[in-house]
């Protein structure tokens, strides 16, 4: 009898909770949010099955819908031109009022630590004294910034091997004292440039996690579209299942880690110190885990475009397949947002002295494959090797990083006339009499030899071009002499290579001295002519 009464009590409690369930929203829809202007934005959340949900905005738009059987609901709401503040009221069995809503331009910021790191991460002293002025600049920016129309929300760091997250915990913050330090530094300086040029609200949605490869940012569905990638995914998941079962056993010993640690100690610690084996359930490198745990929770929030800064962690992992994965990521994300022409802008990797040869060559390869991905329409790339720091994989000059990304958006998406959107990009080459002639795109008003110091403008210098190499049929690369022969061409040769067949530039993780620019002060991209 007591059992029956207990069951009855629990049933009544559950029923009462169901009856009184409140309409709720995805965390993106909150006070101080920025909505994409002049479009129809998806608004979504949860309620009781078949519950009517009405959304009204103070700018005059409204829409309604009925919650599905699983309690989810979504609708489209027309947004005004840039401005605010506005209110949005969501009504069902309860009422939610969103205050201080702005309409403007919304950009997704994704990738690994150089996108994930906030402004405050760059206020510690630099590892090399010559970069300390950059630290002082950012400290002052964090201290004095006061722009309530530049706003940011961050998706919580979450991995999910199998389950798919549909929400996250987070709040919108403005670029004002006490808050700007928590905003992605790369995104902040991009947004600051847009604010200056466009004078409209800018919203940044950050979905990034340090130390991650590209593989976890792709969906399982994207992997399934390619035979080789599907095989990689399936093999990975099978191994994960075995490892998860092994690690759950009583008395489990991480022998793989112990053996690696022993080898590291025996090698006098000249290699990277190994990490203990990660449980697949929480491993941020597993394919699709960050897509499942982070990106899905913000799809299909209305955005203008995507900023991407990632690749360091792939310099020693499937580095020669990066272009394939990156192309798949761009196309699949565009499909997720149902925007085939969604603007997608990224960075090459900044210069950094890596500890091993594979990563050194892999770093250069990633940079070249990032360049090759520009074949996709409505894309752009900022080159950063000239603003890196040899002893810090997180260079402080995020000011130029943001500005260089902003050039693409200002020109392509907002019709702002800029001197140039990019530095010189490799177009083609031809071999004549033992010399290779290289033709470039994006030369602006012409090629020049330049020098860039800290965040100061690039200046022309009377020096020889550096960091060009050529190779013959033996594939042995030799340092080459290079000279500018026209506004968009360079001639390269070496007395050590009589019959060159390939040329490359900046081919290192830390191409110190690489100095080809256009006259607008933007650096030439790392490239190789091989397989172009």
C-alpha positions in Angstrom: 0.0 0.0 0.0 2.8 2.4 0.9 4.5 1.6 -2.4 1.3 2.4 -4.3 1.0 5.7 -2.4 4.6 6.5 -3.1 4.1 5.9 -6.9 1.0 8.0 -6.8 2.8 10.8 -5.1 5.7 10.7 -7.6 3.2 10.6 -10.5 1.3 13.6 -9.2 4.6 15.5 -8.7 5.7 14.8 -12.2 2.3 15.8 -13.6 2.3 19.0 -11.6 5.8 19.8 -13.0 4.6 19.1 -16.5 1.6 21.3 -16.2 3.7 24.2 -14.8 6.6 23.8 -17.2 7.9 27.1 -18.4 8.8 28.1 -21.9 12.5 28.4 -22.1 15.1 29.6 -24.6 18.4 28.6 -26.0 21.1 30.6 -24.0 21.9 32.7 -27.0 18.5 34.5 -26.5 19.2 36.5 -23.5 19.5 40.1 -22.2 22.1 42.2 -24.1 22.1 39.9 -27.1 22.9 41.0 -30.7 20.7 39.8 -33.5 21.6 39.8 -37.1 20.1 42.9 -38.7 17.6 43.0 -41.6 16.9 39.3 -42.0 14.6 36.6 -40.5 16.4 35.0 -37.5 15.6 31.6 -36.1 14.4 31.8 -32.5 14.1 28.5 -30.6 13.6 26.8 -27.2 11.4 24.4 -25.3 7.9 24.2 -23.9 5.2 21.7 -23.2 4.1 19.6 -26.2 1.5 21.5 -28.3 2.0 24.7 -26.2 1.5 27.9 -28.2 4.5 30.2 -28.2 4.3 33.9 -29.2 7.4 36.1 -29.8 7.0 39.9 -30.0 9.8 42.4 -30.6 9.6 46.1 -29.7 10.6 47.0 -33.3 7.2 45.7 -34.4 7.8 42.1 -35.6 6.1 39.1 -34.1 5.7 35.4 -34.8 4.1 32.4 -33.2 4.3 28.6 -33.3 3.2 25.4 -31.6 5.7 23.3 -29.6 6.3 19.8 -31.1 5.6 16.6 -29.4 9.1 16.5 -27.9 8.6 20.0 -26.5 11.0 21.8 -28.9 9.8 24.9 -30.8 11.3 27.3 -33.3 10.2 30.2 -35.4 11.5 33.0 -37.6 11.4 36.6 -36.5 12.0 39.5 -38.8 14.8 41.9 -37.6 15.2 45.6 -38.1 18.2 47.6 -39.4 21.1 48.1 -37.0 20.2 49.9 -33.8 18.6 49.5 -30.4 18.2 48.9 -27.6 15.1 46.8 -28.1 13.0 44.3 -26.2 11.8 40.8 -27.2 8.9 39.2 -25.3 8.4 35.4 -25.4 5.0 34.3 -24.2 3.6 30.8 -23.5 2.4 29.6 -20.1 4.9 32.0 -18.8 6.5 35.3 -20.0 10.1 36.0 -20.7 11.4 39.6 -21.5 14.7 40.1 -23.1 16.1 43.5 -22.4 18.7 45.6 -24.1 18.7 43.7 -27.4 20.7 45.2 -30.3 20.5 44.6 -34.0 23.7 44.6 -35.9 26.3 42.2 -37.4 27.0 38.8 -35.8 30.1 36.7 -36.4 31.0 33.2 -35.2 34.5 32.9 -33.8 35.9 29.3 -33.8 39.1 27.3 -33.7 41.7 26.6 -31.0 43.5 28.6 -28.5 44.5 31.6 -30.6 40.8 32.2 -31.1 39.8 30.9 -27.6 42.2 33.0 -25.6 40.6 36.1 -24.2 42.1 39.6 -23.9 43.2 39.0 -20.3 45.3 36.0 -21.5 47.6 38.5 -23.3 48.2 40.8 -20.3 51.0 38.8 -18.8 54.6 39.8 -19.5 55.9 38.5 -22.9 58.5 35.7 -23.1 60.7 38.0 -25.1 61.2 41.6 -24.0 60.9 42.9 -27.5 57.2 42.0 -27.6 56.4 43.7 -24.3 55.0 46.9 -26.0 52.2 44.7 -27.3 51.4 43.5 -23.8 51.3 47.1 -22.6 48.9 48.0 -25.4 46.5 45.2 -24.6 46.7 46.0 -20.9 45.6 49.6 -21.7 42.9 48.3 -24.0 41.5 46.0 -21.3 41.7 48.9 -18.8 40.1 51.6 -20.9 37.7 49.9 -23.4 34.2 51.2 -23.3 32.1 50.1 -26.2 28.7 48.8 -25.2 27.8 48.1 -28.8 30.5 45.4 -29.1 29.2 42.3 -27.4 30.3 38.7 -26.9 29.0 35.3 -25.7 31.0 32.2 -25.3 29.9 28.6 -25.6 31.1 26.5 -22.6 33.8 24.0 -23.3 32.1 20.7 -23.7 32.9 17.4 -25.3 30.4 14.8 -26.3 31.3 11.5 -27.9 27.9 10.3 -28.7 25.2 12.6 -27.2 24.3 15.8 -28.9 24.0 19.0 -26.8 21.3 21.5 -27.7 22.1 24.2 -25.2 24.9 25.7 -23.1 25.4 28.0 -20.2 26.6 31.5 -21.1 25.8 35.2 -21.0 26.3 38.1 -23.3 28.8 40.7 -22.2 29.8 44.1 -23.5 33.3 45.4 -24.3 33.4 47.6 -21.2 35.7 47.8 -18.2 35.5 44.6 -16.1 34.1 42.6 -19.1 36.3 43.1 -22.1 39.1 40.9 -20.6 36.9 37.9 -21.1 36.3 38.5 -24.8 38.3 36.5 -27.5 41.2 38.8 -28.4 41.2 37.8 -32.1 37.5 38.4 -32.3 37.7 41.6 -30.3 40.1 43.4 -32.6 38.2 42.1 -35.7 35.0 43.5 -34.2 36.7 46.8 -33.2 37.7 47.4 -36.8 34.1 46.7 -38.0 32.8 49.0 -35.3 35.1 51.8 -36.5 34.2 51.3 -40.2 30.5 50.5 -40.0 29.3 52.1 -36.7 26.8 49.4 -36.0 26.5 46.9 -33.2 28.8 43.8 -33.5 28.1 40.5 -31.8 30.6 37.8 -31.4 29.6 34.2 -30.7 32.7 32.3 -29.6 32.8 28.6 -30.0 36.5 27.6 -29.6 38.7 25.4 -27.5 42.4 25.4 -27.1 44.7 22.6 -28.2 42.1 21.1 -30.5 42.5 19.6 -34.0 40.1 20.1 -36.8 38.7 16.6 -36.6 36.4 17.1 -33.5 34.8 20.2 -35.2 33.3 18.1 -38.0 29.9 16.3 -37.6 29.4 12.6 -37.9 27.2 13.3 -40.9 30.0 15.2 -42.6 32.3 12.2 -42.1 29.7 9.9 -43.6 29.8 11.9 -46.9 33.3 10.8 -47.8 34.4 7.2 -48.0 37.9 7.7 -46.5 36.7 10.0 -43.8 33.9 7.7 -42.8 36.4 4.8 -42.5 38.6 7.0 -40.3 35.6 7.9 -38.2 34.4 4.3 -37.8 37.8 3.1 -36.9 38.2 5.8 -34.4 34.8 5.0 -32.7 35.6 1.3 -32.6 38.9 2.0 -30.9 37.1 4.4 -28.5 34.7 1.6 -27.6 37.5 -0.8 -26.8 39.5 1.8 -24.8 36.4 2.9 -22.8 35.7 -0.7 -21.8 39.4 -1.2 -20.9 39.6 2.0 -18.8 36.4 1.1 -16.9 37.9 -2.1 -15.6 39.0 -2.3 -11.9 42.7 -1.9 -11.5 43.2 -0.4 -14.9 46.8 0.7 -15.6 47.7 3.1 -18.4 50.6 1.0 -19.8 50.7 3.0 -23.0 51.4 6.2 -21.1 53.8 4.5 -18.7 55.9 3.2 -21.7 55.9 6.6 -23.3 56.9 8.3 -20.1 59.8 5.8 -19.6 61.0 6.5 -23.1 60.8 10.3 -22.5 62.9 10.0 -19.4 65.4 7.7 -21.0 65.8 10.3 -23.9 66.9 13.0 -21.3 63.5 14.7 -21.9 64.4 16.0 -25.3 61.0 15.0 -26.6 57.6 16.4 -25.7 56.5 15.0 -22.3 53.7 12.5 -23.0 50.2 12.9 -21.5 48.2 10.1 -19.8 45.7 8.4 -22.1 42.4 10.3 -22.3 39.1 8.6 -21.7 37.3 8.8 -25.1 34.2 10.1 -23.3 36.1 13.3 -22.4 38.7 13.4 -25.2 38.4 16.7 -27.0 40.4 15.3 -30.0 37.9 12.6 -30.9 36.1 13.1 -34.2 32.8 15.0 -33.9 33.0 15.5 -30.1 33.2 19.3 -30.2 30.6 19.5 -32.9 28.3 17.4 -30.7 29.2 19.2 -27.5 29.5 22.8 -28.6 28.7 23.8 -32.2 25.3 22.0 -32.3 24.1 24.1 -29.4 24.2 27.3 -31.5 23.1 26.0 -34.9 21.2 27.7 -36.6 21.6 31.1 -34.8 21.7 33.8 -37.4 25.2 34.9 -38.2 26.9 37.1 -40.9 29.9 34.8 -41.2 32.6 32.7 -39.6 36.1 33.5 -38.4 38.5 30.5 -38.0 41.9 30.3 -36.3 43.1 26.7 -36.0 45.8 24.4 -37.3 48.6 24.4 -34.8 47.4 21.0 -33.3 47.3 19.5 -36.8 50.9 20.3 -37.6 51.8 16.8 -36.4 48.5 15.0 -37.0 47.1 14.3 -40.4 48.9 17.4 -41.5 48.9 16.5 -45.2 45.2 16.0 -45.3 44.2 19.3 -43.7 42.9 20.9 -46.8 40.4 18.0 -47.3 39.2 18.2 -43.7 39.0 22.0 -43.8 37.1 22.0 -47.1 34.6 19.5 -45.7 34.2 21.6 -42.5 33.4 24.8 -44.4 30.9 23.1 -46.7 29.2 21.2 -43.9 28.9 24.2 -41.7 27.4 26.2 -44.6 24.9 23.4 -45.1 24.1 23.4 -41.3 23.3 27.1 -41.5 21.6 26.7 -44.9 23.8 29.4 -46.3 25.8 28.2 -49.3 27.6 31.5 -49.5 28.2 32.0 -45.8 31.4 34.1 -45.5 34.3 32.1 -44.1 37.5 33.8 -43.2 40.6 32.3 -41.5 44.2 32.9 -40.6 47.4 31.2 -41.6 49.4 30.2 -38.5 51.7 32.8 -37.0 55.4 32.1 -36.8 56.5 29.9 -33.9 59.6 27.8 -33.3 58.4 24.2 -32.9 60.6 21.6 -31.2 60.7 18.9 -33.9 61.2 18.7 -37.6 57.8 17.0 -38.4 55.9 19.9 -36.8 58.2 22.4 -38.5 57.3 20.9 -41.9 53.7 20.2 -40.9 53.3 23.8 -39.8 54.3 25.0 -43.3 52.1 22.4 -44.9 49.1 23.5 -42.9 49.7 27.1 -43.9 49.9 26.1 -47.6 46.7 24.0 -47.4 44.9 26.9 -45.7 45.9 28.9 -48.7 44.7 26.3 -51.2 41.3 26.2 -49.5 40.8 29.7 -50.9 39.5 28.0 -54.0 36.1 27.8 -52.2 33.9 30.9 -53.0 33.4 33.7 -50.5 36.4 32.8 -48.4 39.5 34.8 -47.3 42.7 34.4 -45.4 44.9 36.6 -43.2 48.6 35.9 -43.3 50.3 36.1 -39.9 53.9 34.7 -40.0 55.3 38.3 -39.7 53.5 38.9 -36.4 54.3 35.7 -34.6 56.7 35.1 -31.6 59.3 32.3 -31.8 58.9 31.5 -28.1 55.2 31.8 -27.8 52.6 29.9 -29.8 50.1 32.6 -28.7 51.5 35.8 -30.2 50.3 39.0 -28.6 49.7 41.0 -31.9 46.0 40.2 -32.1 45.6 43.8 -33.2 46.9 43.1 -36.8 45.3 39.7 -36.8 41.8 41.2 -36.3 42.5 44.0 -38.7 43.6 41.6 -41.5 40.6 39.5 -41.0 38.4 42.5 -41.1 39.7 43.6 -44.5 38.0 40.6 -46.1 34.7 41.3 -44.4 34.7 45.0 -45.0 35.4 44.5 -48.7 33.4 41.4 -49.5 30.4 41.8 -47.2 30.0 45.5 -46.4 31.1 47.2 -49.6 33.8 49.2 -47.9 36.7 50.2 -50.2 40.0 49.0 -48.7 43.5 49.4 -50.2 43.9 45.6 -50.3 42.3 42.6 -48.7 45.3 40.4 -48.6 49.0 40.2 -49.2 50.4 38.5 -52.4 48.9 35.1 -53.2 50.7 32.5 -55.4 48.9 32.2 -58.8 51.3 30.4 -61.1 54.9 29.8 -62.1 56.8 29.0 -65.2 60.4 27.7 -65.7 62.8 29.3 -68.2 66.5 28.8 -68.5 67.0 27.5 -65.0 64.9 30.1 -63.4 61.3 30.1 -62.0 59.1 33.1 -62.6 56.3 33.4 -60.1 53.1 35.3 -60.7 51.0 36.6 -57.8 47.4 37.7 -57.2 46.5 40.3 -54.6 49.5 42.5 -55.2 47.6 45.7 -54.6 49.7 48.5 -56.1 52.7 46.3 -56.5 55.2 44.0 -54.8 57.8 45.2 -52.3 60.4 44.1 -49.8 59.1 45.1 -46.4 59.7 45.0 -42.7 57.1 44.7 -40.0 57.9 45.7 -36.4 55.4 45.0 -33.7 52.0 46.5 -34.6 53.5 49.4 -36.6 52.8 49.7 -40.3 55.0 47.7 -42.7 57.7 49.8 -44.3 59.7 49.3 -47.5 63.3 48.3 -47.0 66.3 48.1 -49.4 67.1 44.4 -48.8 67.1 41.1 -50.8 64.1 38.8 -50.7 64.5 36.0 -48.2 63.1 32.5 -47.5 62.6 31.4 -51.1 63.7 27.9 -51.9 63.7 25.8 -55.1 64.1 22.1 -55.8 64.9 19.9 -58.8 63.8 16.4 -59.6 65.8 15.1 -56.6 63.3 17.0 -54.3 66.2 18.5 -52.4 65.4 22.1 -51.5 68.0 24.8 -51.7 67.9 28.4 -50.7 67.3 30.6 -53.7 68.0 34.1 -54.9 64.8 36.0 -55.6 64.1 39.4 -57.1 61.0 41.4 -58.0 60.8 41.9 -61.8 57.4 43.5 -62.2 54.4 44.7 -60.1 53.2 41.1 -59.7 56.1 38.8 -60.6 59.3 37.5 -59.0 62.2 35.6 -60.5 63.8 32.8 -58.4 67.0 30.8 -59.1 69.9 29.0 -57.4 73.4 28.0 -58.7 72.9 24.7 -56.8 69.8 23.8 -58.8 70.3 23.8 -62.6 66.9 22.5 -63.5 64.4 23.6 -60.9 60.9 22.2 -61.0 59.4 23.6 -57.8 59.5 26.7 -55.6 58.3 27.5 -52.1 58.3 30.4 -49.8 58.3 30.8 -46.0 58.4 27.0 -45.6 59.0 26.7 -41.9 57.1 27.2 -38.6 59.3 30.2 -38.0 60.3 31.8 -41.3 62.4 34.5 -39.8 63.2 37.2 -42.4 60.5 36.3 -44.9 59.9 39.7 -46.3 57.7 39.8 -49.5 54.8 42.2 -49.2 52.6 44.3 -51.4 52.9 48.0 -51.2 49.8 48.1 -48.9 51.9 46.4 -46.3 50.4 43.0 -46.2 52.6 39.9 -46.3 52.7 37.3 -49.0 51.3 33.9 -48.2 53.3 30.8 -47.4 53.1 28.6 -50.4 54.6 25.8 -52.5 54.2 25.4 -56.2 54.1 21.6 -55.8 50.9 20.0 -57.0 49.3 23.4 -57.7 
